[in-house]
């Protein structure tokens, strides 16, 4: 939904989320819990939360709030 008004931001944040998930998976594969934290942090704070913001911005624009 967020790609209708902000396609470049949605793609960039989606890529950051994907990168975070890859790093998380590599950390999970090692078997040490501390190695998962960087991927979780990147995926959440640089990918997922901005994607939610982009989606909310698009939704607000569609219903005419701005």
Buried (B, 14 or more C-beta within 10 A) or exposed (E): EBBEBBEEBBEBBBEBBEBBBEBBEEBBEEEEEEBBEBBBEBBBEBBBEBBEBBBEBBBEEEEEEE
